[in-house]
Amino acid sequence: MWWDGSISSLGQSHSILKFFSTLKRNVSIYSILAVAGFSLEFALLNVSGFLFYAMYSTGGFVFPYLGTGGVAVNDLFFAWHAFAIASV
């Protein structure tokens, strides 16, 4: 294990730079995502949710009399922008 959680394990004989160089070598993108709580299900549900919200908002913008009510341009922009950002 590269760090046992104690302050003394950071290496008192060396500077904090040793800790960061070890961190850079041992931390992969997968472990960052695992620690942050990233899940594939959340990513897919988030994208699909924003896609359906964008389609619903577009329908309300094009046909305001259908039951969605009038949709403002900023709401339409938010829906498609959220879908684009979540897709990335």
N, C-alpha and C positions, 0 to 999 in steps of 0.2 A: 504494500500500500504506500502511496507516495506522500500521504499526510494523515496522521492519526488523530488530528483534531486539537492537539495541544500546541501551545505557543512555543514551547521549547523545541518542538520538532521542526520548526521552520529553519533551524540552523543558526545558532548564535555565533558560530565562527565565521559565517558568511553573511552577506547582506541579504536583504529581502529580494534582491534580483535573482538569487539562486532559486528561491521559491517560485518566482514567476517564470523562470526558464523551465523548471520542472513542470509547472502547470501547463505551459505551452506544449510541451512534449506529450503529456499524458492525457490531456483533455481532448476528446474528439467531438465533432459536431453531434454525434449520436448521444453522447453522455450529457451534453448541454441540453438537448431536447428532452432527454429522459428526466433530468433534474427539474426542468421547467414544467413538467407535467404535460408535455405535448402528446396528443393522441391522434392517430389517423382518423378515427371516427369523428372527432370534433372537427377536424379540418374538412372532411367531406360533408358533414352535416351543415357546417357554416357556409360553404360554397353553395350547396344546393338550396339552403334557406334563402340566401341573398339572391340567387337566380330566380326563384319563384316569387320573391318579394318584388324584384325588378320587373318581372313579367306582369304581375298584378298591378304595379304602379303604372306601367306603360299602358295597360288596358284602361285604367282609370283616366289616364291623361288623354288618350285618343278618343275614348267613348265615355265621357263624364256622366252620362245618364244611366249607365248600366247597374249601378248599385255601389260602386266604390266611391262615388262622389267625385268632386273635382280634385285633381292632383296637381299641385304646384310644380313648377319647373325645378325648384331646389329639391323637392322630394324625389323627383324622377332622377335628378343628377346623383343624389345620395345613394339611391338604390343601385344604380349601375356602377357607381364608383366603388361601393362596398363590395359588390360582386367581383369587380376587377381586382381589387386589393386582396380580397380573400382567396382569389384564384392563384395569386402569386405565392 
